[in-house]
């Protein structure tokens, strides 16, 4: 959401009482994965050692809808410690296939 972006990227303190995109609107966009036809665009955020690596690909399907494909990675060796420190269920996300792990600590 915009508030998360402003907080994490711009270091601005914001309230989450009024999110930029409501949960109901966000969840209404969920749909089965569709193949991208034509051009697609990708953004890559490489991590150093204590954050996630992310790749997000966006493109249009045959029906003209935009589809977003996010991929996230983190080192397997530090997964549990980081889950405790960050208070984020990285281990659960990894088991669900939402977060991929890489060998080692970096």
Secondary structure as GFF3:
##gff-version 3
##sequence-region A 1 106
A	DSSP	alpha_helix	2	10	.	.	.	ID=ss1
A	DSSP	alpha_helix	23	28	.	.	.	ID=ss2
A	DSSP	beta_strand	40	45	.	.	.	ID=ss3
A	DSSP	beta_strand	53	60	.	.	.	ID=ss4
A	DSSP	beta_strand	66	75	.	.	.	ID=ss5
A	DSSP	three_ten_helix	76	78	.	.	.	ID=ss6
A	DSSP	alpha_helix	79	86	.	.	.	ID=ss7
A	DSSP	alpha_helix	90	95	.	.	.	ID=ss8
A	DSSP	beta_strand	100	102	.	.	.	ID=ss9
###
